[in-house]
C-alpha cells in the first residue's frame, strides 16, 4: 500500500507480459470525482490527434499536476527503475540532467456501440488508461451469436499485443464489465493495444487516457 494525498490509499498491482511491466489499481472516489469534474468543464475536441474511430474525444487538463503527482508517481518510479526489462531507454535518461517527467497529453474518449480503437501505440515513455464507465458485460458480448462461435471472441475487450521470446505476436485481452469501472492501468507507451467494439447497448463507454514523457523544453531552447 502507498500513501495518498488524503486518508485514502492506492494499492498498485504489478504484472508482466512476460517481461513488460504493467501496473493496475482501483482509484479512490475522490480521484474519480475530480476526473468527472475535469470532463464537465472541458470541451476542446481531440479526435484529430488520436487513432480512435469513435464519435467524441475531448482534450483534458491536469490542473496543478494532480494526476502526475498524486496518482502516477509510484508506477512512474517503478517503470523507470524496473530492472526486469531491457528497456534501457527508461533508465538511461534518469542518470542525466533532464529528469523531469511531464504529462504531455490527457483526453477522454466517449465510445458508442460499433465504434472501436484500432491497434496502436502512444507517444512518450509511459501511458495510462482509466475506465470511468463500462455499460456492457463481456460475458454478454462474447455470447452474441456472431461472436460466440469464434475461436477468439473479443467483442468489447481492451487488448494488449506484444512479441514473445520466439518473436511471435501474442494478445492479452482485458475483459470489460461494471467491475472495471474506476480502474487504472499504467504501461510503456510503446506497448501496442486496441479496443474492440461493443454491441446491443445504447449507452456510452467513457475512458481517460494520457501520455507521459521527459520534459525536453529546456534543451529545445538551447
FENVEN-V684960 format. One record per pair of residues at least 6 apart in sequence whose ideal C-beta (glycine too) atoms are under 7 Angstrom apart, sorted by the first residue. I is the first residue (numbers start at 1). J is the second residue. D is the distance in whole Angstrom. If there is no record, write none. Layout:
I	J	D
I	J	D
This chain:
1	9	5
1	11	5
2	9	6
2	10	6
2	12	7
2	74	5
3	9	7
4	10	6
4	28	7
4	70	7
5	70	5
6	30	6
8	28	4
8	30	6
10	25	5
10	27	7
10	28	7
10	71	7
11	25	6
12	23	5
12	25	5
12	74	6
12	75	6
13	23	7
13	24	5
13	25	7
14	21	6
14	23	6
15	22	6
17	160	6
17	162	5
17	172	6
18	164	7
19	84	6
19	85	5
20	85	6
20	162	6
20	188	6
20	191	6
21	78	7
21	79	6
21	82	5
21	84	7
21	85	6
22	185	6
22	187	5
23	75	4
23	78	6
23	185	7
23	186	4
24	183	6
24	184	7
24	185	5
25	184	6
26	182	6
26	183	5
27	71	7
27	130	7
27	182	5
27	184	6
31	71	6
32	132	7
32	182	5
34	66	7
35	130	7
35	132	7
35	208	6
38	60	5
39	60	7
39	108	5
42	58	5
42	59	7
42	60	5
42	61	7
43	58	6
44	58	6
44	59	4
45	57	7
45	58	6
46	57	4
46	58	6
46	59	4
46	107	5
47	57	5
50	57	5
50	107	7
51	117	6
51	118	6
51	120	4
52	109	6
52	117	4
53	115	6
53	116	5
53	117	7
53	118	7
54	109	6
54	110	7
54	111	5
54	115	4
54	117	7
55	110	6
55	112	6
55	115	6
56	110	4
57	107	5
57	108	7
57	109	5
58	107	6
58	108	5
59	107	5
60	106	4
60	107	6
60	108	6
60	208	7
61	106	7
62	68	6
62	103	5
62	106	5
67	103	7
68	103	5
72	128	7
72	186	7
75	186	4
76	101	6
76	126	6
76	212	7
79	90	6
79	126	6
79	188	7
80	90	5
80	91	6
80	94	6
81	91	7
82	90	7
87	188	7
90	125	7
93	214	6
98	214	6
98	215	7
98	216	7
98	218	7
98	219	6
100	214	7
100	215	4
101	212	6
101	214	6
102	213	7
102	215	5
103	210	6
103	212	6
104	124	6
104	211	5
104	212	7
104	213	5
105	210	6
105	211	5
106	210	4
107	209	6
108	206	7
108	208	5
109	207	5
109	209	7
110	204	5
110	206	6
111	195	7
111	204	7
111	205	4
112	204	6
113	197	7
113	198	6
113	199	6
113	201	6
113	202	7
114	197	5
114	199	7
115	197	6
116	195	6
116	196	6
116	197	4
117	194	6
117	195	4
118	194	6
119	161	6
119	192	6
119	194	4
120	192	7
120	194	7
121	189	6
121	190	5
121	191	6
121	192	5
122	189	4
122	211	5
123	189	6
123	211	6
124	189	5
124	211	4
124	212	6
124	213	3
125	189	6
125	212	6
125	213	5
125	214	7
126	186	6
126	188	7
126	189	6
126	212	4
127	187	6
127	189	4
127	209	7
127	210	7
127	211	5
128	184	6
128	185	6
128	186	5
128	209	7
128	210	6
129	184	7
129	185	5
129	207	6
129	209	5
130	184	5
130	207	6
130	208	4
131	180	5
131	181	6
131	183	6
131	207	5
132	181	6
132	182	7
132	206	4
132	207	6
132	208	7
133	181	6
133	204	7
133	205	6
133	206	4
134	176	5
134	177	6
134	178	6
134	180	5
134	181	5
134	205	6
135	201	5
135	203	3
135	204	7
135	205	6
136	156	5
136	176	7
136	198	5
136	201	5
137	177	4
138	156	6
138	157	7
138	175	4
138	176	5
138	177	5
141	147	7
141	155	4
141	156	4
141	198	6
141	199	7
142	148	6
142	153	4
142	155	6
144	155	6
144	199	6
144	200	7
147	153	5
147	155	5
154	173	6
154	196	5
155	196	6
155	197	7
155	198	6
155	199	6
156	176	5
156	196	6
156	198	4
157	173	4
157	174	7
157	175	6
157	176	6
157	196	5
158	174	4
158	176	6
158	193	7
158	195	5
159	171	5
159	172	7
159	173	5
159	174	7
159	193	6
159	194	5
159	196	7
160	171	7
160	172	4
160	191	6
160	193	5
161	169	6
161	171	5
161	192	5
161	193	7
162	170	6
162	191	6
163	169	6
164	170	5
189	211	6
198	205	7
